Amino acid sequence: MQVGRQKKSSCRSGRHRTPAVPFFFISHYSRWKTKSKIKIIKKTTTMDRWLNRVAVVTGASSGIGAACCKDLVAKGLVVVGLARREERLSQLKASLPADQAGRFHGRKCDVSQEQEVIDTFAWIDATLGGADVLVNNAGIVRAGVGITKEGNAADLRAILDTNVLGVSWCTREAFKSLQKRNVDDGHVLIVNSVAGHRVPNIPGFTMGMYSPSKHAITALTEVLRQEFQNSKTRTKITSISPGAVDTEIVDKEALIHFPDLPMLRSEDVADAVSYCIQTPPNVQIHELIIKPIGETI
């Protein structure tokens, strides 16, 4: 009787009852629609405009720098990796597939030495036509060397020379090349740190000059944005501030205080670099902070 009443009610309403659709069909349809949307998104965030253009990555011999080199060359860019350890650059080139290895150029350069930076970017201009993307990644920590520690002058100068002045020299030379070639869509990225926004308080341990150097980078990014704007260019500037990253630069003494500290991978930061340079011409990611899930410092 209950089934009969349902049929009678359906007839009076004049509506046609929609047949049941199997769940597996709905699931398949949803996946198809999702894939369709992803294809549309890819069309608007393409890397095509960077194909065969030149990217320079500093600190390229390991960690984040090496990951950026691999990612960018795989996406079709010509990549110049700069580092002090030339043998590491040769190993990086040898690890790449043949088609990508042909677009990778390793060059020895200590970014803390202004003349080496000038000579390197002159070589890039003469040999490859100039850099369109610059990833300022080179940096040193020397954590545990306190500001008040006697005899610390060499360490403190080394940090500032690499982390601040090195970024300044490289950015100046890259921007000069962009201006000379009338390139209006370049992109300068700086690998900063969450320590450039707040100073971690680790009992019994000091960040030394590292955190001040990264705070300087936060300010430098804004100054560069203003200078680019004053030059009437659409060249972008981005600071990427990761939390703890599992690289050689991580101070083992600091890790003693955080034995279970979650960390990002170098590839996570490289993905962030690619994400930033794929933005539309009218969009500039000025600051991007990324942390591993569960980080508490």
Order of alpha helices (4+ residues) and beta strands (2+ residues): alpha-alpha-beta-alpha-beta-alpha-alpha-beta-alpha-beta-alpha-alpha-beta-alpha-beta-alpha-alpha-beta
